[in-house]
Amino acid sequence: MIHRYECTNGLRIVLESIPTVRSVTIGIWVRTGSRDETSTNNGISHFLEHMFFKGTKKRSAKDIAESFDAIGGQVNAFTSKEYTCYYAKVLDTHKNVAIDLLSDMFFHSTFDESELEKEKNVVLEEIRMAEDTPDDIVHDLLAEASYGKHSLSYPILGEEETIQSFTRKDLIEYKQAHYTPNNIVISVAGNVEESFISDVEQLFNQFDNENKSKILVKPKFEPIQLTRQKQTEQAHLCLGYRGLPIEDKDIFSLIIVNNVLGGSMSSRLFQEIREERGLAYSVFSYHSSFLDDGLLTIYAGTGKQYLSTLQETIQQTISDFVTNGLTEKELINSKEQLKGNLLLGLESTNSRMSRNGKNELMLGRHRSLDELTAEIDQVNDVSTNRILNQIFNENYSTALICP
């Protein structure tokens, strides 16, 4: 059972007690990411995430690391387009130590100038590492080809120029503007009593940054083709089709369509491009849902000499899919696969914490597994055909990185 509590300052706490495990995972979810940035501060959400680990008023960066190691815990964080998460997984006996450490990092990080300069180099190396991974950065190029100058097109890591420009004042101002109680959810899952909510509230109800309502600017999908030349062995191709926002009524139909198209080893793209033709080692598709939009991405990497054949094969596979729809076997198998993934993905406290935190932050509600499986079972050939025609009869964006 999920317990939900709202503090007097507007910050929300969700707790799921799982008495059959010995771990507890605690996550601080903040509704801010690269989407909330501008062209001049792109990358600041991710950079701020790094700086929370670089020391507080009473702990150095090394102290923080040693404190988690001393209790056998794991601590980490990540930034996305629309949210940032800081989390720790510990034994149930160390949950209070973990929440104390996380709250100290969250409220009392000093953003020391010398640490800030060192961390700039760390993030710049992270950007350079990504540049050496063309099958990663081609997805950033696709976002740019799909969303133009909208902030959804910005890379999460930022640009070298913007990273170099950040000051301590910039970080503090960004934190005060976006790290407000109404934008924050504390998610707890594991062997923990409901009374732990009071411990979390005591630490986080002190938060008094002024609550502000976010104004979303809906992106306009204006697909173009972008190509970058790079010294690579393969050509890396991404195609982008306008998808669905996170709360769309047809979201499960789209997930099933994507699964059949390129979401598994038995998918049409995998079987046709890799198994039948041997054109690529890696080929897949996935759907990204945002609050007000979505993007269906198809990726494949191949030798430059096979690129035109690869593109033709992808388009022919899509054309056949739109014309004939899903087979009954594909529909049944995909539903079972989706339900299986849903259930198997909830076997760790990490995944439970993530699911509850994201649902509370982005949707403000929690559906039971029975409700979700019922929605999956309602998907039929009418809804999947509607999605196929809606998505694949529109223009698409293209991103290509090749020698």
MOLIN-V965419 format. One record per pair of residues at least 4 apart in sequence whose ideal C-beta (glycine too) atoms are under 8 Angstrom apart, sorted by the first residue. I is the first residue (numbers start at 1). J is the second residue. If there is no record, write none. Layout:
BEGIN
i	j
I	J
I	J
END
This chain:
BEGIN
i	j
1	16
1	17
2	14
2	15
2	16
2	356
2	366
3	14
3	15
3	16
3	17
3	194
3	197
4	12
4	13
4	14
4	360
4	366
5	12
5	13
5	14
5	15
5	197
5	201
6	10
6	11
6	12
6	13
7	11
7	12
7	13
7	181
7	201
7	204
7	205
8	205
9	181
9	205
9	207
9	208
9	211
10	180
10	181
10	182
10	211
11	181
11	182
11	184
11	185
11	186
11	204
11	205
11	207
12	184
12	185
12	186
12	360
13	185
13	186
13	187
13	188
13	197
13	200
13	201
13	204
14	185
14	186
14	187
14	188
14	356
14	357
14	360
14	366
15	187
15	188
15	189
15	192
15	194
15	196
15	197
16	188
16	189
16	190
16	352
16	353
16	356
17	190
17	191
17	192
17	193
17	194
18	189
18	190
18	191
18	349
18	352
19	191
20	191
21	92
21	190
21	191
21	349
22	91
22	92
22	191
23	89
23	90
23	91
23	92
23	190
23	191
23	349
24	89
24	90
24	91
24	92
24	94
24	95
24	98
24	188
24	189
24	190
24	191
24	192
24	349
25	87
25	88
25	89
25	90
25	188
25	189
25	190
25	348
25	349
25	350
25	352
25	353
26	87
26	88
26	89
26	90
26	95
26	98
26	99
26	102
26	186
26	187
26	188
26	353
27	85
27	86
27	87
27	186
27	187
27	188
27	353
27	354
27	357
28	85
28	86
28	87
28	102
28	106
28	184
28	185
28	186
29	83
29	84
29	85
29	184
29	185
29	186
29	187
29	357
29	358
29	360
29	361
30	83
30	84
30	85
30	178
30	179
30	183
30	184
31	82
31	83
31	178
31	183
31	184
31	214
31	361
31	362
32	36
32	45
32	82
32	83
32	84
32	178
32	179
32	183
33	45
33	79
33	80
33	81
33	82
33	83
33	84
33	156
34	42
34	43
34	45
34	46
34	79
34	80
34	81
34	151
34	154
34	155
34	156
34	158
35	81
35	82
35	151
35	152
35	154
35	290
36	45
36	151
36	178
36	214
37	41
37	42
37	43
37	44
37	45
37	151
37	154
37	158
38	42
38	151
39	149
39	154
40	162
40	165
41	162
41	165
41	166
41	170
41	174
42	154
42	155
42	158
42	159
42	162
43	47
43	123
43	155
43	156
43	157
43	158
43	159
43	162
43	163
43	166
44	48
44	158
44	162
44	166
44	170
44	171
44	174
45	49
45	79
45	84
45	156
45	174
45	178
46	50
46	79
46	84
46	123
46	156
46	157
46	158
47	51
47	119
47	120
47	123
47	158
47	163
47	166
47	171
48	52
48	84
48	171
48	174
48	175
49	77
49	78
49	79
49	84
49	86
50	54
50	119
50	122
50	123
51	109
51	111
51	115
51	116
51	119
51	171
52	77
52	86
52	105
52	106
52	109
53	61
53	64
53	65
53	77
53	105
54	61
54	109
54	111
54	112
54	115
54	116
54	119
55	59
55	60
55	61
55	63
55	64
55	109
55	110
55	112
55	115
56	64
56	104
56	105
56	108
56	109
56	110
57	108
57	110
58	104
58	108
59	63
59	64
59	67
59	101
59	104
60	64
61	65
61	115
62	66
63	67
64	68
64	75
64	101
64	105
65	69
66	70
67	71
67	97
67	101
68	73
68	74
68	75
68	88
68	90
68	98
68	101
69	73
71	90
71	91
71	94
71	97
71	98
72	90
72	91
72	94
73	88
73	89
73	90
73	91
73	94
73	97
73	98
74	88
74	89
74	90
75	86
75	87
75	88
75	98
75	101
75	102
76	86
76	87
76	88
77	84
77	85
77	86
77	87
78	84
78	85
79	83
79	84
79	156
80	84
80	156
81	152
81	156
81	288
81	290
82	290
82	291
82	362
83	358
83	361
83	362
85	354
85	357
86	102
86	105
86	106
87	350
87	353
87	354
88	98
88	101
88	102
89	349
89	350
90	94
90	95
90	97
90	98
92	190
92	191
92	192
94	98
95	99
95	188
95	190
95	192
95	196
96	100
96	199
97	101
98	102
99	103
99	199
99	200
99	203
100	104
100	203
101	105
102	106
103	107
103	203
103	204
104	108
105	109
107	206
107	207
110	115
111	115
111	116
111	168
111	171
111	172
112	116
113	117
113	168
114	118
115	119
116	120
116	166
116	167
116	168
116	171
117	121
118	122
119	123
120	124
120	163
120	164
120	166
121	125
122	126
123	127
123	157
123	158
123	163
124	128
124	160
124	163
124	164
125	129
126	130
126	157
127	131
127	157
127	158
127	159
127	160
127	163
128	132
129	133
130	136
130	137
130	157
131	137
133	137
134	138
134	230
134	232
134	234
134	236
134	401
135	234
135	236
135	282
135	299
135	301
136	140
137	141
137	401
138	142
138	236
138	237
138	238
138	299
138	399
138	400
138	401
139	143
139	238
139	297
139	299
139	399
140	144
140	155
141	145
141	226
141	228
141	238
141	399
141	400
141	401
142	146
142	226
142	238
142	239
142	240
142	295
142	297
142	397
142	398
142	399
143	147
143	152
143	153
143	154
143	155
143	240
143	295
144	148
144	153
144	226
144	399
145	223
145	224
145	225
145	226
145	240
145	397
145	398
145	399
146	153
146	221
146	222
146	223
146	240
146	242
146	295
146	397
147	152
147	153
147	219
147	220
147	221
147	222
148	153
148	220
148	222
148	224
149	153
150	217
150	219
150	220
151	217
152	219
152	290
152	293
154	158
155	159
158	162
158	163
159	163
160	164
161	165
162	166
165	170
166	170
166	171
167	171
168	172
169	173
170	174
171	175
172	176
173	177
174	178
175	179
176	209
177	212
178	183
179	183
179	184
179	209
180	184
180	209
180	210
180	211
180	212
181	207
181	208
181	209
181	211
182	211
182	212
182	213
183	211
183	214
184	204
184	207
185	357
185	360
185	361
186	200
186	204
186	357
187	353
187	354
187	356
187	357
187	360
188	192
188	196
188	197
188	200
188	353
189	349
189	352
189	353
189	356
190	349
190	352
190	353
192	196
195	199
196	200
197	201
198	202
199	203
200	204
201	205
216	291
216	292
218	292
218	293
219	290
219	292
219	293
221	242
221	293
221	397
223	240
223	242
223	395
223	396
223	397
223	398
224	397
224	398
225	397
225	398
225	399
225	400
226	397
226	398
226	399
226	400
227	399
227	400
227	401
227	402
228	400
228	401
228	402
229	401
229	402
229	403
230	401
230	402
230	403
231	403
232	236
232	401
232	402
232	403
233	303
233	403
234	301
234	302
234	303
234	304
234	402
235	301
235	302
235	303
235	304
235	307
235	400
235	401
235	402
235	403
236	299
236	301
236	400
236	401
236	402
237	299
237	300
237	301
237	302
237	307
237	310
237	311
237	398
237	399
237	400
238	297
238	298
238	299
238	398
238	399
238	400
239	297
239	298
239	314
239	396
239	397
239	398
240	295
240	296
240	297
240	298
240	396
240	397
240	398
240	399
241	295
241	296
241	298
241	391
241	392
241	394
241	396
241	397
242	293
242	294
242	295
242	296
242	391
242	394
243	254
243	287
243	288
243	289
243	293
243	294
243	295
243	296
243	391
244	248
244	250
244	251
244	254
244	287
244	289
244	294
245	289
245	290
245	291
245	292
245	293
245	294
246	251
246	289
246	290
246	291
246	294
246	362
246	363
247	251
247	363
248	254
248	289
248	294
250	254
250	383
250	386
250	387
251	255
251	289
252	256
252	338
252	375
252	376
252	378
252	379
253	257
253	379
253	383
253	384
253	386
253	387
254	258
254	287
254	294
254	296
254	387
254	391
255	259
255	287
255	338
256	260
256	326
256	331
256	334
256	335
256	338
256	376
256	379
256	384
257	261
257	326
257	384
257	387
257	388
257	391
258	262
258	263
258	285
258	286
258	287
258	296
259	263
259	264
259	267
259	334
259	337
259	338
260	267
260	268
260	321
260	326
260	330
260	331
260	334
261	267
261	268
261	269
261	285
261	298
261	317
261	318
261	321
262	267
262	268
262	269
262	270
262	283
262	284
262	285
262	286
262	298
263	267
263	284
263	285
263	286
264	270
264	337
265	270
266	270
266	271
266	333
267	271
267	284
267	285
268	272
268	317
268	320
268	321
269	273
269	283
269	284
269	285
269	298
269	300
269	314
269	317
270	274
270	275
270	283
270	284
271	275
271	276
272	276
272	277
272	313
272	317
273	277
273	279
273	280
273	283
273	300
273	310
273	313
273	314
273	317
274	278
274	279
274	280
274	281
274	283
277	309
277	313
279	283
279	300
279	302
279	306
279	309
279	310
279	313
280	300
280	301
280	302
280	310
281	301
282	299
282	300
282	301
283	298
283	299
283	300
283	301
284	298
284	299
284	300
285	296
285	297
285	298
285	299
286	296
286	297
287	294
287	295
287	296
287	297
288	294
288	295
288	296
288	297
289	294
290	294
290	295
291	362
296	391
298	314
300	310
300	314
302	306
302	307
302	310
303	307
304	402
304	403
306	310
307	311
307	400
307	402
308	312
309	313
310	314
311	315
312	316
313	317
314	318
315	319
316	320
317	321
318	322
318	392
319	323
320	324
321	325
321	388
321	392
322	388
322	389
322	392
322	393
325	381
325	384
325	385
325	388
326	330
326	331
326	334
326	381
326	384
327	331
328	332
328	381
329	333
330	334
331	335
331	379
331	380
331	381
331	384
332	336
333	337
334	338
335	339
335	376
335	377
335	379
336	340
337	341
338	342
338	376
339	343
339	373
339	376
340	344
341	345
342	346
342	369
342	372
342	373
342	376
343	347
343	369
345	351
345	355
346	351
346	352
346	355
346	369
347	351
348	352
349	353
350	354
351	355
352	356
353	357
354	358
355	359
356	360
356	366
357	361
358	362
359	363
359	365
359	366
359	367
360	364
360	365
360	366
367	371
367	372
367	375
368	372
369	373
370	374
371	375
372	376
373	377
374	378
375	379
378	383
379	383
379	384
380	384
381	385
382	386
383	387
384	388
385	389
386	390
387	391
388	392
389	393
390	394
END
